[in-house]
Amino acid sequence: MRENFEKSVELTLPFEGGYSNHPRDPGGPTMKGVTLATFSSYLGRQATIPELKAITDDQIRGVARMYWNPLRCDDLPAGVDYAMFDRGWGSGPGTAARALQRIVGVAADGRIGPITLAAVYKWEPHALIREIARTYLAFMQSLSTWDVFGAGWTRRVNGVRDNALKMADEAGTAASSPRSQPDDPGPDPIPDPETAPEASGKAFPTKTAIRLGVLAVALLALRKPIGRFVRWIREGLAAGSTRRVVAIAAIALSIVVVGVVVFSLL
C-alpha cells in the first residue's frame, strides 16, 4: 500500500545498524543496509566509502524506492507490502519477486504485474506473510554463511514477520482487489545486490551439475563404440568403400542427434 512506504522504511532500518565491512559478507562496505554497489547505482556513478558513510535519510529513501517500486508494494496488501520490501532490501527486487511468484504459483519471471497481483490477492494476507517469512528463512539456512549470520537473520525475519502481521491486523483481514493499473511493473529493477543471501549460496546450479554428470558418464560409456566407428571408417576408406563410410557416418550422426535431444531435456 502506498501509505505504508515510510513506515516500512522506518521498520527496516533498525535491523541494519551502521557501517560494516564483514569479511564474510559478499556485499562489502555497507551503511544502514545500503551497499557501496547499490549506492553507486542510486547515484549513477561510483560512490566512495566516505560518501557511503555519510548517506542521508533522503538518500536512503531514494534507495528504498529502488526496491519498493519494482516490487509493486503500493499495490500489495498491508503487511505483505512491508514483508516483500524487506525481502527485496535483503536480496534484491528481482530475487524477491521470483520468490513471491513461486509462493503464489505463477511464472517466476521476476517482474510483478497483474497476473502476480491477482494471485497474491487470492491469499489471506496473514498466511502469505507467514509463508514469505518461512521460505526466506529456510533459504537462508541452506547458505554457507549461515554459521556467521544465521542468528541475526533469524531475528530479522521473525521481527519483520511480526511487524507485518501487525500491519495486516491494523488494515483488517478482508483483502480488497488491487487497483486497476496498466501492466507496468515500474522502473527496471536494479541488479540484485551482492549482499543478497542468494549471492553467497548455491554456487553451482543443480541442472548444470546433472548435465555435466550425464555427459561425463556418456563419454565414458561411448569411448569404445566411438573407437570402433573410427576404425570402421578408416577401413572403409582404405578399401575404397564410400557406401560403407556414408552408412557409418549416418548412424553416428543419428546417435549424436538423439544425444543432443536427450541432453537438452535434462
C-alpha positions as CSV (number, residue, x, y, z in Angstrom):
1,M,0.0,0.0,0.0
2,R,1.3,3.4,-0.9
3,E,0.8,4.8,2.6
4,N,3.0,2.1,4.1
5,F,6.2,3.2,2.4
6,E,7.5,5.5,5.1
7,K,6.5,3.1,7.9
8,S,8.2,0.2,6.0
9,V,11.5,2.1,5.7
10,E,11.3,3.1,9.4
11,L,10.7,-0.5,10.4
12,T,13.6,-1.9,8.3
13,L,16.4,0.5,9.3
14,P,16.7,-0.6,12.9
15,F,17.7,-4.1,11.7
16,E,20.6,-2.7,9.7
17,G,22.7,-0.8,12.1
18,G,25.6,1.4,11.0
19,Y,28.7,0.9,8.9
20,S,30.1,-2.6,8.4
21,N,32.5,-4.4,6.1
22,H,32.5,-8.0,7.3
23,P,35.0,-10.3,5.5
24,R,32.3,-13.0,5.0
25,D,29.8,-10.5,3.6
26,P,30.0,-10.6,-0.2
27,G,28.4,-7.2,-0.3
28,G,31.5,-5.5,1.0
29,P,31.2,-2.0,2.6
30,T,27.7,-1.4,3.8
31,M,26.0,1.5,5.6
32,K,22.5,1.1,7.1
33,G,21.9,-1.8,4.8
34,V,23.0,0.0,1.7
35,T,26.0,-1.5,0.0
36,L,28.6,0.5,-1.9
37,A,27.4,-1.0,-5.2
38,T,23.8,-0.2,-4.5
39,F,24.6,3.4,-3.5
40,S,26.6,3.7,-6.7
41,S,23.6,2.6,-8.7
42,Y,21.5,5.1,-6.9
43,L,23.9,8.0,-7.6
44,G,24.6,6.9,-11.2
45,R,28.3,6.8,-10.6
46,Q,30.9,5.1,-8.5
47,A,30.4,6.1,-4.9
48,T,33.2,6.3,-2.3
49,I,33.2,4.8,1.1
50,P,33.2,8.3,2.8
51,E,30.1,9.2,0.8
52,L,28.5,5.9,1.8
53,K,29.2,6.5,5.5
54,A,27.6,10.0,5.1
55,I,24.5,8.7,3.4
56,T,21.5,10.9,4.3
57,D,17.9,9.9,5.2
58,D,16.6,11.3,1.9
59,Q,19.2,9.2,0.0
60,I,18.2,6.1,1.9
61,R,14.6,6.7,1.0
62,G,15.6,7.2,-2.6
63,V,17.4,3.8,-2.5
64,A,14.4,2.3,-0.8
65,R,12.3,3.3,-3.8
66,M,14.6,1.1,-6.0
67,Y,13.1,-1.9,-4.1
68,W,9.6,-0.7,-3.3
69,N,8.6,0.4,-6.8
70,P,9.7,-2.7,-8.8
71,L,8.0,-5.0,-6.3
72,R,4.8,-3.0,-6.7
73,C,4.5,-2.6,-3.0
74,D,2.0,0.2,-3.5
75,D,-0.4,-2.5,-4.8
76,L,0.3,-5.2,-2.3
77,P,-1.9,-5.8,0.8
78,A,-0.9,-4.1,4.0
79,G,1.8,-6.2,5.8
80,V,2.6,-8.1,2.6
81,D,4.0,-4.9,1.2
82,Y,6.4,-4.5,4.1
83,A,7.4,-8.2,4.1
84,M,8.2,-8.0,0.4
85,F,10.0,-4.7,0.7
86,D,12.3,-6.1,3.4
87,R,12.8,-9.3,1.3
88,G,13.8,-7.1,-1.6
89,W,16.0,-5.0,0.6
90,G,17.9,-8.1,1.7
91,S,18.3,-10.0,-1.6
92,G,17.4,-7.7,-4.4
93,P,14.0,-6.9,-6.1
94,G,14.3,-9.5,-8.8
95,T,15.1,-12.3,-6.4
96,A,12.3,-11.2,-4.0
97,A,9.8,-11.0,-6.9
98,R,10.6,-14.5,-8.1
99,A,10.3,-15.8,-4.5
100,L,6.8,-14.3,-4.2
101,Q,5.8,-15.6,-7.6
102,R,6.8,-19.2,-6.6
103,I,4.8,-18.9,-3.5
104,V,1.6,-17.8,-5.2
105,G,2.0,-20.2,-8.1
106,V,2.7,-18.0,-11.2
107,A,5.6,-17.9,-13.6
108,A,8.7,-16.7,-11.8
109,D,9.9,-14.0,-14.2
110,G,11.0,-11.5,-11.6
111,R,8.6,-8.8,-12.6
112,I,5.4,-8.1,-10.7
113,G,2.4,-7.4,-13.0
114,P,-1.4,-8.0,-13.0
115,I,-1.1,-11.8,-13.0
116,T,1.1,-11.9,-9.9
117,L,-1.0,-9.3,-8.1
118,A,-4.2,-11.3,-8.9
119,A,-2.6,-14.4,-7.5
120,V,-1.4,-12.5,-4.4
121,Y,-5.0,-11.3,-3.6
122,K,-6.2,-14.9,-3.6
123,W,-4.2,-15.4,-0.4
124,E,-5.3,-14.4,3.1
125,P,-2.6,-11.7,3.9
126,H,-1.6,-13.2,7.3
127,A,-1.0,-16.6,5.7
128,L,1.0,-15.1,2.9
129,I,3.2,-13.1,5.3
130,R,4.0,-16.2,7.2
131,E,4.8,-18.1,4.1
132,I,7.1,-15.3,2.9
133,A,9.0,-15.4,6.2
134,R,9.1,-19.2,6.3
135,T,10.5,-19.6,2.8
136,Y,13.0,-16.8,3.3
137,L,14.4,-18.3,6.5
138,A,14.5,-21.8,5.0
139,F,16.6,-20.5,2.1
140,M,19.0,-18.6,4.4
141,Q,19.5,-21.8,6.4
142,S,20.9,-23.5,3.3
143,L,23.7,-20.9,2.8
144,S,27.3,-21.4,3.6
145,T,27.4,-18.2,5.7
146,W,24.5,-19.3,8.0
147,D,27.0,-20.1,10.7
148,V,28.1,-16.4,10.7
149,F,24.9,-14.5,10.1
150,G,22.2,-17.0,11.0
151,A,21.3,-15.7,14.4
152,G,20.9,-12.1,13.1
153,W,19.0,-13.3,10.0
154,T,16.6,-15.3,12.2
155,R,15.9,-12.3,14.5
156,R,15.3,-10.1,11.5
157,V,13.0,-12.4,9.6
158,N,10.9,-13.1,12.8
159,G,10.8,-9.4,13.6
160,V,9.7,-8.4,10.1
161,R,7.1,-11.2,10.1
162,D,5.6,-9.9,13.4
163,N,5.6,-6.3,12.3
164,A,4.0,-7.3,9.0
165,L,1.3,-9.2,10.8
166,K,0.5,-6.2,13.0
167,M,0.2,-4.0,9.8
168,A,-2.2,-6.6,8.4
169,D,-4.2,-6.6,11.6
170,E,-4.5,-2.8,11.5
171,A,-5.7,-2.8,7.9
172,G,-8.2,-5.5,8.6
173,T,-8.2,-9.1,7.3
174,A,-10.6,-8.5,4.4
175,A,-8.5,-8.5,1.2
176,S,-9.5,-5.9,-1.4
177,S,-8.8,-6.1,-5.1
178,P,-5.7,-4.4,-6.4
179,R,-6.1,-1.0,-8.0
180,S,-6.6,-1.1,-11.8
181,Q,-3.4,0.0,-13.4
182,P,-1.6,-0.6,-16.7
183,D,0.6,-3.6,-17.0
184,D,3.6,-1.6,-15.8
185,P,5.9,-3.1,-13.2
186,G,7.6,0.3,-12.6
187,P,11.2,1.1,-13.3
188,D,13.6,-1.7,-14.2
189,P,14.8,-3.4,-11.1
190,I,18.4,-2.7,-10.1
191,P,20.7,-5.8,-10.2
192,D,20.3,-7.8,-7.0
193,P,23.0,-6.5,-4.6
194,E,25.9,-8.7,-3.7
195,T,24.8,-8.7,-0.1
196,A,21.8,-10.9,-1.1
197,P,21.9,-14.2,0.7
198,E,21.4,-15.8,-2.7
199,A,24.7,-14.4,-3.8
200,S,26.7,-16.5,-1.3
201,G,24.9,-19.8,-1.8
202,K,24.2,-22.4,-4.4
203,A,27.4,-21.6,-6.3
204,F,26.8,-24.4,-8.8
205,P,23.4,-24.8,-10.4
206,T,21.8,-28.2,-9.9
207,K,20.7,-28.6,-13.5
208,T,24.3,-27.8,-14.8
209,A,25.7,-30.4,-12.4
210,I,23.3,-33.0,-13.6
211,R,24.0,-32.3,-17.3
212,L,27.8,-32.4,-16.8
213,G,27.5,-35.7,-14.9
214,V,25.4,-37.2,-17.6
215,L,27.8,-36.0,-20.2
216,A,30.8,-37.5,-18.4
217,V,29.1,-40.9,-18.0
218,A,28.0,-40.9,-21.6
219,L,31.6,-40.1,-22.8
220,L,32.9,-43.0,-20.7
221,A,30.3,-45.4,-22.0
222,L,30.7,-44.4,-25.6
223,R,34.5,-44.4,-25.7
224,K,34.8,-47.9,-27.1
225,P,31.9,-47.6,-29.6
226,I,33.4,-44.3,-30.9
227,G,36.7,-46.1,-31.3
228,R,35.0,-48.8,-33.4
229,F,33.2,-46.3,-35.6
230,V,36.6,-44.5,-36.3
231,R,38.2,-47.9,-37.1
232,W,35.4,-48.9,-39.4
233,I,35.5,-45.6,-41.3
234,R,39.3,-46.0,-41.7
235,E,38.9,-49.5,-43.0
236,G,36.1,-48.4,-45.4
237,L,38.3,-45.6,-46.8
238,A,41.2,-47.9,-47.2
239,A,39.0,-50.4,-49.0
240,G,37.6,-47.6,-51.2
241,S,34.0,-48.4,-50.0
242,T,32.3,-45.0,-50.0
243,R,28.9,-46.5,-49.3
244,R,30.1,-48.1,-46.1
245,V,31.7,-44.9,-44.9
246,V,28.5,-42.9,-45.6
247,A,26.3,-45.5,-43.8
248,I,28.6,-45.5,-40.7
249,A,28.6,-41.7,-40.7
250,A,24.8,-41.5,-40.9
251,I,24.5,-43.9,-38.0
252,A,27.0,-41.8,-36.0
253,L,25.1,-38.6,-36.8
254,S,21.8,-40.1,-35.7
255,I,23.3,-41.1,-32.4
256,V,24.7,-37.6,-31.9
257,V,21.3,-36.0,-32.7
258,V,19.5,-38.3,-30.2
259,G,22.1,-37.5,-27.6
260,V,21.7,-33.7,-28.1
261,V,17.9,-34.0,-27.7
262,V,18.1,-36.0,-24.5
263,F,20.8,-33.7,-23.1
264,S,18.6,-30.6,-23.8
265,L,15.6,-32.2,-21.9
266,L,17.6,-32.7,-18.7
